[in-house]
Amino acid sequence: MQPRAKSLSKTIHTSTMINVAALVVMFAALQLTLDVSKSGNAYIADLREQQFQVMALDEIASEMTLLLEIAIFREETKDLGLILSKSEDLQATFSRFRDVAATLQLIEDTSFATEAEPTIYALRNDVVRCVSLLRKGQYAVASRHFDRVIRLRLAPINRFVESSRYAKEVQIDSEQKRLEQQFSRVRIIVVAVCLSLIGLVTVLGKRLATSISKALAALILSTRNLAEGRHDHRMEFSGHAELDELAHSFNDFAKMRSAADRSLHVAKQAAEAANLAKSEFLANMSHEVRTPMTAILGFTEVLLAEDELKNASPQCVEALRTIERNGKYLVGIINDILDLSKIESGKMTVEKIECSPAQILEEVVDLVRVTADAKNLKIEVANEGPVPLAIISDPTRLRQILINLTGNAIKFTEVGKVRIVIRLVADSDEPKVQFDVIDTGIGMDQQQTDQLFQPFAQADSSMSRKFGGTGLGLTISKKMAELLGGDIAVQSTLGSGSTFSATITIGPLDNVQMVDHPFERTSADNPKPKPTATAVRLDCRVLLAEDGPDNQRLISFLLKKAGAEVTVAENGKLALDEALAARDAGAAFDVILMDMQMPVMDGYTATGKLREADYTGPIIALTAHAMASDRKKCIDVGCNDYMTKPVERQKLVALVADYATRDLTLAGSDS
């Protein structure tokens, strides 16, 4: 059983009382020292007063006898009153001396009675008689009386004065030494008492401080262990009730924290497993949808490019365009889902490079103009006030935001126009650019606006049925704007239209040129290239590693039609053997297109083994996996570049032509 703990508050109270008592004792000791010092000083002062009285006796007696001698010698009586006064002073001074001596008990009664006191009383009477004779004019009698009596009386007084003066000096010196010794003893005692009390207080304070510091050190150690995940550590008891109560509370908290961390760990594992499952699902979904879409869109593009299509019926051509349009729409949905997944997992990255906001806006207008023209809508771009010629941002993400906002404005507008306005916002903490996309469409009420930026949500269900869409575009755009340091806001009136305002940070404006007419300048500085009908021709040998028969036929057809010689391998093992055999025979392939997910041996393993075998030719990853981590994985195993399915004919041919005609560079770009 744990012993009963001492109360820390009582210990502190006791220590405080001891400190107060020590201060009181020290004050009393100091007061005693002062009292002793004052007493000694007063005693010495009394001795010196006695000495002064003795000296005064001698001085008064001398003055009195001198006056008598002058009066007798000159036979004058004018100073007789002064002589009598001096005799009275002599007796009074001696009385004071006797009182001081009696008080201090320094003069023996016998010596005092036999010598000094009777002589002074007799001397006074003799002086009175001598003065009386002088007043009667009997100067000769007074002179004889003075010589016979007064001088005789003065002799013992002079002896007494001399002996008393010497005795007082000796006595004062002796008393001073005695008092100094006594004061030294008192001072030593006081210092010893003070030091003892200080030592006692120090020991008690140190013990108390040690108890508290140990408890605090234990608390700090326990807290650090708890923060570092060592939940089995417990705080020890100190023997003080309050500190032990703190230890109890901390240990209870540690138990609760341990249980909470275990629950959190389990929940984290479950969340990580769910996130991993979601990522795997998205990757597999993307792969399984993109793989057939490669064949669907690819062959649709081939058919639409055939010359015989000119003789086909309009219904046939429209059917092909419908297949192409819906296929691209499906791929767009998959891309939106992947973008949202990357944003929510924190894997979406943004660049910070110099770009032209006006040029990006014109590119966006060029992309959506076909859709606007189909609905007879006018698109206008304008600026309010000077805007920077160049900004620091991510042009790809900014372009994606503006395409989405402008596309939505065109989708929900039947009559009127869509206007895009750019302005500089310089009244915030850092400069920003704001893009306002203004339409004259159907507009929204407040309830519809409040749920606008939720994933998979539109203004209402009828919107989805009438206009289509997943409701992901605005959610993704808003999150991208936040990644670029800004936001997206909306103002809308039902039946009158909406204004979507996207803001982004643009970096410092030091030495940045401001322009009043950015779109005229952009058109003059960057004239639109005229379309060319010249197709890229290939004169190279390509190894295609692809397990899907439909994609084999499509990609082979596209490359052969561009002039390439194509060899097909249906898995990674055959591709590895074909590539090494061709290299060893001196006829290495100019480019290898490597599907990354194949039977027998996948593209990752095949690429790694080729690089281990010192194969230096270009390898382009061709895969339906479209996550950012998939591209990095392909580059890490040795691929030079990366292209996602479904492939676009022009991009595919251009990429193959690029790598077939340049030196190998083991660092590609996302295609």
C-alpha positions as CSV (number, residue, x, y, z in Angstrom):
1,M,0.0,0.0,0.0
2,Q,1.4,3.4,-1.0
3,P,2.2,5.6,2.1
4,R,0.1,8.7,2.6
5,A,1.5,11.5,0.6
6,K,2.5,14.8,2.1
7,S,0.5,17.9,1.1
8,L,2.7,20.1,-1.1
9,S,0.6,23.1,-0.1
10,K,1.3,22.4,3.6
11,T,5.0,21.9,2.9
12,I,5.1,25.2,1.1
13,H,3.1,26.9,3.9
14,T,5.5,25.4,6.5
15,S,8.5,26.6,4.5
16,T,7.0,30.0,4.2
17,M,6.4,30.2,7.9
18,I,10.0,29.2,8.6
19,N,11.2,31.8,6.2
20,V,9.1,34.4,8.0
21,A,10.3,33.3,11.4
22,A,13.9,33.4,10.2
23,L,13.4,36.9,8.9
24,V,11.9,37.9,12.3
25,V,14.8,36.4,14.2
26,M,17.3,38.0,11.9
27,F,15.6,41.3,12.4
28,A,15.6,40.9,16.2
29,A,19.2,39.9,16.2
30,L,20.1,43.0,14.1
31,Q,18.0,45.1,16.5
32,L,19.8,43.6,19.5
33,T,23.1,44.5,17.8
34,L,22.0,48.0,17.3
35,D,20.7,48.3,20.9
36,V,24.1,47.0,22.3
37,S,25.9,49.4,20.1
38,K,23.7,52.3,21.3
39,S,24.1,51.3,24.9
40,G,27.9,51.1,24.6
41,N,28.0,54.5,22.9
42,A,25.8,56.0,25.6
43,Y,28.0,54.5,28.3
44,I,31.2,55.9,26.7
45,A,29.4,59.3,26.3
46,D,28.6,59.4,30.0
47,L,32.2,58.6,30.9
48,R,33.4,61.3,28.6
49,E,30.8,63.6,30.3
50,Q,32.3,62.8,33.7
51,Q,35.7,63.5,32.3
52,F,34.5,66.9,31.0
53,Q,33.0,67.7,34.4
54,V,36.4,67.0,36.1
55,M,38.1,69.2,33.6
56,A,35.5,71.9,34.2
57,L,36.3,71.8,37.9
58,D,39.9,72.5,37.2
59,E,39.0,75.3,34.7
60,I,36.5,77.0,37.0
61,A,38.8,76.8,40.1
62,S,41.7,78.3,38.1
63,E,39.5,81.2,36.8
64,M,38.2,81.9,40.3
65,T,41.6,82.0,42.0
66,L,42.9,84.2,39.1
67,L,40.1,86.6,39.7
68,L,40.7,86.7,43.4
69,E,44.5,87.3,42.9
70,I,43.7,90.2,40.5
71,A,41.1,91.7,42.9
72,I,43.5,91.5,45.9
73,F,46.5,92.7,43.9
74,R,44.7,95.7,42.3
75,E,42.4,96.4,45.3
76,E,39.4,96.3,43.0
77,T,35.9,95.1,43.9
78,K,34.2,95.2,40.5
79,D,34.7,91.4,39.8
80,L,33.6,90.2,43.3
81,G,30.2,89.1,41.9
82,L,31.9,87.2,39.2
83,I,34.1,85.5,41.7
84,L,31.1,84.4,43.8
85,S,29.4,83.2,40.6
86,K,32.5,81.1,39.8
87,S,32.4,79.6,43.3
88,E,28.8,78.7,42.8
89,D,29.6,77.2,39.3
90,L,32.4,75.2,41.0
91,Q,30.0,73.7,43.5
92,A,27.3,73.0,40.8
93,T,29.9,71.4,38.4
94,F,31.1,69.2,41.2
95,S,27.5,68.2,42.0
96,R,27.0,67.2,38.4
97,F,30.2,65.2,38.4
98,R,29.1,63.5,41.6
99,D,25.7,62.6,40.1
100,V,27.3,61.1,37.0
101,A,29.9,59.2,39.1
102,A,27.1,57.9,41.4
103,T,25.0,56.8,38.4
104,L,27.9,55.0,36.8
105,Q,29.2,53.8,40.2
106,L,32.8,54.7,39.3
107,I,33.8,56.8,42.4
108,E,34.3,55.2,45.8
109,D,32.3,56.9,48.5
110,T,35.2,57.0,51.0
111,S,37.7,58.7,48.7
112,F,35.1,61.1,47.5
113,A,33.9,62.0,51.1
114,T,37.4,62.4,52.6
115,E,39.0,64.5,49.8
116,A,37.0,66.2,47.2
117,E,33.6,67.0,48.5
118,P,34.5,68.6,51.9
119,T,37.3,70.5,50.3
120,I,35.0,72.1,47.7
121,Y,32.4,73.0,50.3
122,A,35.0,74.6,52.5
123,L,36.6,76.3,49.6
124,R,33.3,77.9,48.7
125,N,32.9,79.3,52.3
126,D,36.5,80.6,52.2
127,V,35.8,82.4,48.9
128,V,32.7,84.0,50.3
129,R,34.7,85.2,53.3
130,C,37.5,86.5,51.2
131,V,35.0,88.4,49.0
132,S,33.4,89.9,52.1
133,L,36.8,91.1,53.3
134,L,37.5,92.7,49.9
135,R,34.1,94.5,50.0
136,K,35.1,95.9,53.4
137,G,38.4,97.2,51.9
138,Q,40.5,94.9,54.1
139,Y,42.8,93.9,51.2
140,A,45.8,92.9,53.4
141,V,43.6,90.5,55.5
142,A,42.0,89.1,52.3
143,S,45.5,88.6,50.8
144,R,46.6,86.6,53.9
145,H,43.4,84.6,54.0
146,F,43.8,83.8,50.2
147,D,47.4,82.7,50.7
148,R,46.8,80.7,53.9
149,V,43.4,79.2,53.2
150,I,42.4,79.2,49.6
151,R,45.7,78.0,48.1
152,L,45.6,75.3,50.8
153,R,42.1,74.3,49.7
154,L,43.0,74.2,46.0
155,A,45.9,71.8,46.5
156,P,43.7,68.7,47.1
157,I,41.3,69.8,44.4
158,N,44.1,70.0,41.9
159,R,45.3,66.5,43.0
160,F,41.8,65.1,42.7
161,V,41.4,66.7,39.2
162,E,44.7,65.3,38.0
163,S,44.1,61.8,39.5
164,S,40.5,61.8,38.2
165,R,41.5,62.9,34.7
166,Y,44.0,60.1,34.4
167,A,41.7,57.6,35.9
168,K,38.9,58.6,33.5
169,E,41.2,58.3,30.5
170,V,42.2,54.8,31.6
171,Q,38.7,53.9,32.4
172,I,37.4,55.1,29.1
173,D,40.0,53.1,27.3
174,S,39.2,50.1,29.3
175,E,35.5,50.4,28.8
176,Q,35.9,51.0,25.1
177,K,37.9,47.8,24.8
178,R,35.3,45.9,27.0
179,L,32.4,47.2,24.9
180,E,34.2,46.4,21.7
181,Q,34.8,42.8,22.8
182,Q,31.1,42.5,24.0
183,F,29.9,44.0,20.7
184,S,32.2,41.5,18.8
185,R,30.7,38.6,20.7
186,V,27.2,39.9,20.0
187,R,28.0,40.4,16.3
188,I,29.4,36.9,16.1
189,I,26.3,35.5,17.7
190,V,24.1,37.4,15.4
191,V,26.1,36.4,12.3
192,A,26.0,32.8,13.4
193,V,22.2,32.9,14.0
194,C,21.7,34.6,10.6
195,L,23.9,32.1,8.8
196,S,22.2,29.2,10.6
197,L,18.8,30.5,9.6
198,I,19.9,31.2,6.0
199,G,21.3,27.6,5.9
200,L,18.0,26.2,7.3
201,V,15.9,28.2,4.8
202,T,18.2,27.2,2.0
203,V,18.0,23.5,2.9
204,L,14.3,23.6,3.2
205,G,13.9,25.6,-0.1
206,K,16.3,23.3,-1.9
207,R,14.4,20.2,-0.7
208,L,11.1,21.8,-1.8
209,A,12.6,22.9,-5.1
210,T,14.1,19.5,-5.6
211,S,10.7,17.9,-5.1
212,I,9.0,20.2,-7.5
213,S,11.8,20.1,-10.1
214,K,11.9,16.3,-10.0
215,A,8.1,16.2,-10.5
216,L,8.4,18.7,-13.4
217,A,11.3,16.8,-14.9
218,A,9.3,13.6,-14.6
219,L,6.3,15.4,-16.2
220,I,8.4,16.7,-19.1
221,L,10.0,13.3,-19.6
222,S,6.6,11.6,-19.6
223,T,5.1,14.2,-21.9
224,R,8.1,13.8,-24.4
225,N,7.7,10.0,-24.3
226,L,4.0,10.3,-24.9
227,A,4.6,12.7,-27.8
228,E,7.1,10.3,-29.3
229,G,4.6,7.5,-29.1
230,R,5.9,5.6,-26.0
231,H,2.5,5.2,-24.4
232,D,3.7,2.6,-21.9
233,H,5.6,5.2,-19.9
234,R,4.0,6.3,-16.6
235,M,4.8,9.2,-14.3
236,E,6.2,8.2,-10.9
237,F,4.8,9.5,-7.6
238,S,6.7,12.1,-5.7
239,G,5.2,11.8,-2.2
240,H,3.4,15.1,-2.4
241,A,-0.3,15.0,-2.6
242,E,-0.7,17.7,-5.3
243,L,2.1,16.3,-7.5
244,D,0.8,12.8,-7.1
245,E,-2.6,14.0,-8.1
246,L,-1.0,15.5,-11.2
247,A,0.8,12.1,-11.8
248,H,-2.5,10.3,-11.5
249,S,-4.2,12.6,-14.0
250,F,-1.3,12.4,-16.4
251,N,-1.2,8.6,-16.2
252,D,-4.9,8.5,-16.8
253,F,-4.5,10.8,-19.8
254,A,-1.6,8.6,-21.1
255,K,-3.9,5.6,-20.9
256,M,-6.6,7.4,-22.8
257,R,-4.1,8.7,-25.3
258,S,-2.8,5.2,-25.8
259,A,-6.3,3.9,-26.5
260,A,-7.0,6.9,-28.8
261,D,-3.8,6.4,-30.7
262,R,-4.5,2.7,-31.1
263,S,-8.0,3.6,-32.4
264,L,-6.4,6.3,-34.6
265,H,-3.8,3.8,-35.9
266,V,-6.6,1.3,-36.8
267,A,-8.6,4.1,-38.4
268,K,-5.5,5.3,-40.3
269,Q,-4.8,1.9,-41.6
270,A,-8.4,1.5,-42.7
271,A,-8.3,4.9,-44.4
272,E,-5.0,4.1,-46.1
273,A,-6.3,0.8,-47.2
274,A,-9.5,2.5,-48.5
275,N,-7.4,5.2,-50.2
276,L,-5.1,2.5,-51.7
277,A,-8.2,0.6,-52.8
278,K,-9.6,3.7,-54.3
279,S,-6.4,4.5,-56.1
280,E,-6.2,0.9,-57.4
281,F,-9.8,1.1,-58.5
282,L,-9.2,4.4,-60.3
283,A,-6.1,3.1,-62.0
284,N,-7.8,-0.1,-63.1
285,M,-10.9,1.7,-64.2
286,S,-8.8,4.2,-66.2
287,H,-6.9,1.3,-67.7
288,E,-9.9,-0.8,-68.5
289,V,-11.8,2.1,-70.1
290,R,-8.8,3.7,-71.9
291,T,-7.7,0.5,-73.5
292,P,-10.9,-0.1,-75.5
293,M,-11.3,3.6,-76.1
294,T,-7.9,3.6,-77.9
295,A,-9.4,1.3,-80.5
296,I,-12.8,3.0,-80.6
297,L,-11.4,6.6,-81.0
298,G,-8.5,5.5,-83.1
299,F,-10.5,3.6,-85.7
300,T,-13.1,6.3,-85.7
301,E,-10.4,8.8,-86.5
302,V,-9.1,6.5,-89.3
303,L,-12.6,6.2,-90.8
304,L,-13.2,9.9,-90.7
305,A,-9.9,10.5,-92.5
306,E,-10.6,8.1,-95.3
307,D,-11.3,9.5,-98.7
308,E,-14.1,7.1,-99.3
309,L,-16.0,8.8,-96.5
310,K,-16.9,11.6,-99.0
311,N,-19.2,9.1,-100.7
312,A,-20.8,7.9,-97.5
313,S,-24.3,9.1,-96.4
314,P,-24.6,12.0,-94.0
315,Q,-26.1,9.6,-91.5
316,C,-23.0,7.4,-91.6
317,V,-20.7,10.4,-91.1
318,E,-22.8,11.7,-88.3
319,A,-22.7,8.3,-86.6
320,L,-18.9,8.3,-86.7
321,R,-18.7,11.8,-85.3
322,T,-21.2,10.8,-82.5
323,I,-18.9,7.9,-81.6
324,E,-15.9,10.2,-81.6
325,R,-17.6,12.9,-79.6
326,N,-19.0,10.5,-76.9
327,G,-15.7,8.7,-76.7
328,K,-13.8,11.9,-76.0
329,Y,-16.5,12.9,-73.5
330,L,-16.0,9.6,-71.7
331,V,-12.2,10.1,-71.6
332,G,-12.9,13.6,-70.3
333,I,-14.9,12.2,-67.4
334,I,-12.1,9.8,-66.5
335,N,-9.6,12.7,-66.6
336,D,-11.8,14.8,-64.3
337,I,-12.2,11.9,-61.8
338,L,-8.4,11.4,-61.8
339,D,-7.8,15.1,-61.3
340,L,-10.2,15.2,-58.4
341,S,-8.5,12.2,-56.8
342,K,-5.1,13.8,-57.1
343,I,-6.3,17.1,-55.6
344,E,-8.0,15.4,-52.6
345,S,-4.9,13.2,-51.9
346,G,-2.6,16.3,-52.1
347,K,-0.7,14.9,-55.2
348,M,-1.7,17.7,-57.5
349,T,1.4,19.9,-58.2
350,V,1.5,23.3,-59.8
351,E,4.3,25.1,-61.6
352,K,5.5,28.6,-61.1
353,I,6.8,29.9,-64.5
354,E,6.4,33.0,-66.5
355,C,3.5,33.1,-68.8
356,S,1.2,35.6,-70.6
357,P,-2.4,35.8,-69.2
358,A,-3.7,37.4,-72.4
359,Q,-2.2,34.7,-74.6
360,I,-3.6,32.0,-72.4
361,L,-7.0,33.6,-72.6
362,E,-6.9,33.8,-76.4
363,E,-5.9,30.1,-76.6
364,V,-8.9,29.3,-74.5
365,V,-11.2,31.3,-76.8
366,D,-9.8,29.5,-79.8
367,L,-10.5,26.1,-78.2
368,V,-14.2,26.9,-77.3
369,R,-15.0,29.0,-80.3
370,V,-16.3,26.0,-82.3
371,T,-18.8,25.2,-79.6
372,A,-19.9,28.8,-79.4
373,D,-20.3,29.1,-83.1
374,A,-22.4,26.0,-83.2
375,K,-24.9,27.9,-80.9
376,N,-24.5,31.2,-82.6
377,L,-23.0,32.7,-79.5
378,K,-20.6,35.6,-79.5
379,I,-17.4,35.4,-77.4
380,E,-15.8,38.7,-76.3
381,V,-12.5,39.3,-74.4
382,A,-11.6,42.6,-72.8
383,N,-9.6,44.1,-70.0
384,E,-10.4,46.7,-67.4
385,G,-7.4,48.9,-66.8
386,P,-3.7,48.0,-67.4
387,V,-2.8,44.3,-66.9
388,P,0.6,42.7,-66.6
389,L,2.2,41.5,-69.8
390,A,3.6,38.5,-68.0
391,I,2.8,36.7,-64.7
392,I,4.3,33.9,-62.6
393,S,1.8,31.0,-62.4
394,D,1.0,27.6,-63.8
395,P,-0.3,28.1,-67.4
396,T,-1.6,24.6,-67.8
397,R,-3.8,24.7,-64.6
398,L,-4.9,28.3,-65.5
399,R,-5.9,27.2,-69.0
400,Q,-7.8,24.3,-67.6
401,I,-9.7,26.6,-65.2
402,L,-10.7,29.1,-67.9
403,I,-11.7,26.3,-70.4
404,N,-14.0,24.9,-67.8
405,L,-15.6,28.2,-66.8
406,T,-16.0,29.3,-70.4
407,G,-17.3,25.9,-71.5
408,N,-19.9,26.0,-68.7
409,A,-20.9,29.5,-69.7
410,I,-21.4,28.4,-73.4
411,K,-23.3,25.3,-72.3
412,F,-25.9,27.1,-70.2
413,T,-26.3,30.1,-72.6
414,E,-28.8,29.8,-75.5
415,V,-29.1,33.4,-76.6
416,G,-26.7,36.3,-76.2
417,K,-23.0,36.2,-75.6
418,V,-20.2,35.1,-73.3
419,R,-17.8,37.9,-72.2
420,I,-14.4,37.3,-70.5
421,V,-12.8,40.2,-68.7
422,I,-9.4,40.3,-67.1
423,R,-8.3,42.9,-64.5
424,L,-5.5,43.4,-62.0
425,V,-6.4,43.2,-58.3
426,A,-3.7,45.2,-56.5
427,D,-5.5,46.0,-53.2
428,S,-4.8,42.7,-51.6
429,D,-1.7,41.5,-49.7
430,E,-0.1,40.3,-52.9
431,P,-1.0,41.1,-56.6
432,K,-3.6,39.0,-58.2
433,V,-5.3,38.7,-61.6
434,Q,-9.0,38.2,-61.9
435,F,-10.8,36.6,-64.8
436,D,-14.6,37.3,-65.0
437,V,-16.6,34.9,-67.2
438,I,-19.9,36.6,-67.8
439,D,-22.8,34.9,-69.6
440,T,-26.4,35.7,-70.4
441,G,-27.7,32.2,-69.7
442,I,-30.3,30.7,-67.4
443,G,-28.7,31.9,-64.2
444,M,-29.2,30.3,-60.7
445,D,-31.0,31.1,-57.4
446,Q,-29.2,31.2,-54.0
447,Q,-29.9,27.6,-53.1
448,Q,-28.5,26.4,-56.4
449,T,-25.4,28.6,-56.0
450,D,-24.7,27.3,-52.5
451,Q,-24.3,23.7,-53.7
452,L,-22.5,24.6,-56.9
453,F,-18.9,23.6,-55.9
454,Q,-19.7,20.2,-54.3
455,P,-18.4,17.2,-56.2
456,F,-20.8,15.5,-58.5
457,A,-23.4,18.2,-57.8
458,Q,-25.1,20.6,-60.3
459,A,-27.7,23.3,-59.7
460,D,-30.4,20.6,-59.6
461,S,-31.1,17.2,-61.2
462,S,-32.9,18.7,-64.1
463,M,-29.7,20.5,-65.1
464,S,-27.9,17.1,-65.4
465,R,-30.7,15.6,-67.5
466,K,-30.9,18.6,-69.8
467,F,-27.3,19.8,-70.2
468,G,-25.3,16.7,-69.1
469,G,-22.1,16.7,-67.2
470,T,-20.8,15.1,-64.0
471,G,-20.6,18.2,-61.8
472,L,-16.9,17.8,-61.3
473,G,-15.6,20.6,-63.4
474,L,-16.3,23.5,-61.1
475,T,-15.1,21.5,-58.1
476,I,-11.8,20.8,-59.8
477,S,-11.5,24.4,-61.1
478,K,-12.1,25.9,-57.6
479,K,-9.5,23.6,-56.0
480,M,-7.0,24.4,-58.7
481,A,-7.6,28.1,-58.2
482,E,-6.9,27.7,-54.5
483,L,-3.6,25.8,-55.4
484,L,-2.7,28.9,-57.5
485,G,-3.2,31.1,-54.5
486,G,-6.7,32.4,-55.4
487,D,-10.3,31.3,-55.5
488,I,-13.5,31.2,-57.6
489,A,-16.6,33.2,-56.7
490,V,-20.0,33.3,-58.4
491,Q,-22.8,35.9,-58.7
492,S,-25.9,34.8,-60.4
493,T,-29.5,35.9,-61.0
494,L,-32.1,33.4,-62.1
495,G,-33.1,34.0,-65.7
496,S,-30.5,36.8,-66.3
497,G,-27.1,35.0,-66.3
498,S,-24.1,34.3,-64.1
499,T,-20.6,35.8,-63.5
500,F,-17.8,33.4,-62.4
501,S,-14.7,35.2,-61.1
502,A,-11.5,33.3,-60.9
503,T,-8.5,34.9,-59.1
504,I,-4.9,33.7,-58.9
505,T,-1.7,35.1,-57.5
506,I,0.8,36.4,-60.1
507,G,4.0,37.0,-58.2
508,P,5.8,40.4,-57.7
509,L,5.2,43.1,-60.2
510,D,8.6,44.6,-60.0
511,N,9.9,45.5,-63.5
512,V,6.8,43.9,-65.0
513,Q,5.4,45.8,-68.0
514,M,1.8,46.9,-67.8
515,V,-0.2,47.1,-71.0
516,D,-3.6,48.8,-71.8
517,H,-4.4,46.6,-74.8
518,P,-3.0,43.2,-74.1
519,F,-5.0,41.3,-76.7
520,E,-3.9,43.5,-79.6
521,R,-0.3,43.1,-78.5
522,T,-0.6,39.4,-78.1
523,S,-2.0,39.0,-81.6
524,A,0.8,41.1,-83.0
525,D,3.6,39.4,-81.1
526,N,2.3,35.9,-81.6
527,P,0.5,35.6,-85.0
528,K,-1.5,32.4,-85.3
529,P,0.3,29.9,-87.5
530,K,-1.4,29.0,-90.7
531,P,-2.5,25.3,-90.8
532,T,-0.3,23.1,-92.9
533,A,-1.4,20.1,-94.8
534,T,2.0,18.5,-94.7
535,A,1.9,15.3,-92.7
536,V,4.8,14.0,-90.7
537,R,6.5,11.0,-92.4
538,L,8.3,8.3,-90.7
539,D,11.4,6.5,-92.0
540,C,12.3,4.2,-89.1
541,R,11.8,0.8,-87.5
542,V,9.5,0.6,-84.6
543,L,9.0,-2.3,-82.1
544,L,5.4,-2.2,-80.8
545,A,5.0,-4.2,-77.5
546,E,1.1,-4.5,-77.1
547,D,-1.0,-7.4,-76.0
548,G,-4.4,-6.1,-77.2
549,P,-5.2,-7.3,-80.8
550,D,-7.3,-4.2,-81.6
551,N,-4.7,-1.8,-80.4
552,Q,-2.0,-3.8,-82.2
553,R,-3.9,-3.3,-85.5
554,L,-4.7,0.3,-84.9
555,I,-1.3,1.5,-83.8
556,S,0.5,-0.6,-86.5
557,F,-1.9,0.9,-89.1
558,L,-1.2,4.5,-87.9
559,L,2.6,4.0,-87.9
560,K,2.7,2.1,-91.2
561,K,0.5,4.7,-92.9
562,A,3.0,7.3,-91.7
563,G,5.9,5.3,-93.3
564,A,7.3,3.3,-90.4
565,E,8.3,-0.4,-90.4
566,V,6.5,-2.0,-87.5
567,T,7.3,-5.2,-85.6
568,V,4.7,-6.4,-83.1
569,A,5.4,-8.3,-79.8
570,E,2.4,-9.4,-77.8
571,N,4.2,-9.4,-74.4
572,G,7.2,-8.0,-72.6
573,K,9.3,-11.3,-72.9
574,L,9.0,-11.3,-76.7
575,A,9.7,-7.6,-76.9
576,L,12.9,-8.1,-74.8
577,D,14.1,-10.9,-77.1
578,E,13.2,-9.0,-80.3
579,A,15.0,-5.8,-79.1
580,L,18.2,-7.5,-78.0
581,A,18.3,-9.8,-81.1
582,A,17.9,-6.8,-83.4
583,R,20.6,-4.8,-81.6
584,D,23.0,-7.8,-81.6
585,A,22.4,-8.2,-85.3
586,G,23.3,-4.6,-85.9
587,A,19.8,-3.6,-86.9
588,A,18.5,-2.0,-83.7
589,F,15.0,-0.6,-83.6
590,D,14.8,3.2,-83.8
591,V,12.0,3.4,-81.3
592,I,10.3,0.9,-78.9
593,L,6.6,1.6,-77.9
594,M,6.2,-0.4,-74.7
595,D,2.8,-1.1,-73.2
596,M,3.3,-1.4,-69.5
597,Q,0.6,-3.9,-68.6
598,M,1.0,-7.2,-70.5
599,P,1.0,-10.9,-69.8
600,V,4.1,-13.2,-69.3
601,M,6.3,-10.1,-68.6
602,D,5.0,-6.6,-68.1
603,G,6.5,-3.5,-69.7
604,Y,8.2,-2.3,-66.4
605,T,10.2,-5.6,-66.1
606,A,11.0,-5.7,-69.8
607,T,12.3,-2.1,-69.8
608,G,14.4,-2.7,-66.7
609,K,16.0,-5.8,-68.2
610,L,16.7,-3.9,-71.4
611,R,18.5,-1.2,-69.5
612,E,20.4,-3.8,-67.5
613,A,21.5,-5.2,-70.8
614,D,22.9,-1.8,-71.8
615,Y,20.2,-1.2,-74.3
616,T,20.4,2.6,-75.1
617,G,17.7,3.0,-77.7
618,P,14.6,5.2,-76.9
619,I,11.7,3.5,-75.1
620,I,8.4,5.2,-75.0
621,A,5.8,4.0,-72.4
622,L,2.4,3.5,-74.0
623,T,-0.1,2.8,-71.3
624,A,-3.7,3.3,-70.2
625,H,-2.5,4.2,-66.7
626,A,-2.8,8.0,-66.5
627,M,-1.9,8.8,-62.8
628,A,1.1,11.1,-62.1
629,S,2.7,8.3,-60.1
630,D,2.4,6.0,-63.2
631,R,4.4,8.4,-65.3
632,K,7.1,8.6,-62.6
633,K,7.2,4.8,-62.3
634,C,7.7,4.5,-66.1
635,I,10.5,7.1,-66.2
636,D,12.2,5.5,-63.1
637,V,12.5,2.0,-64.8
638,G,14.2,3.5,-67.8
639,C,11.6,4.9,-70.2
640,N,12.5,8.0,-72.1
641,D,8.9,9.3,-72.4
642,Y,5.4,8.5,-71.6
643,M,2.1,8.6,-73.6
644,T,-1.4,7.7,-72.3
645,K,-4.1,5.9,-74.1
646,P,-6.2,6.6,-76.1
647,V,-3.5,7.8,-78.4
648,E,-3.9,10.7,-80.8
649,R,-2.6,9.9,-84.3
650,Q,-0.7,13.2,-84.8
651,K,0.9,13.2,-81.3
652,L,1.9,9.6,-81.7
653,V,3.5,10.0,-85.1
654,A,5.2,13.3,-84.0
655,L,6.6,11.7,-80.8
656,V,8.0,8.7,-82.7
657,A,9.5,10.9,-85.3
658,D,11.2,13.1,-82.6
659,Y,12.9,10.2,-80.9
660,A,13.8,8.4,-84.1
661,T,15.8,11.4,-85.3
662,R,17.6,12.6,-82.1
663,D,20.2,11.4,-79.6
664,L,18.9,9.5,-76.6
665,T,17.9,11.6,-73.6
666,L,16.8,9.7,-70.6
667,A,14.4,12.3,-69.4
668,G,11.0,12.8,-71.1
669,S,8.0,15.0,-70.9
670,D,4.4,14.1,-70.3
671,S,2.6,13.6,-73.6
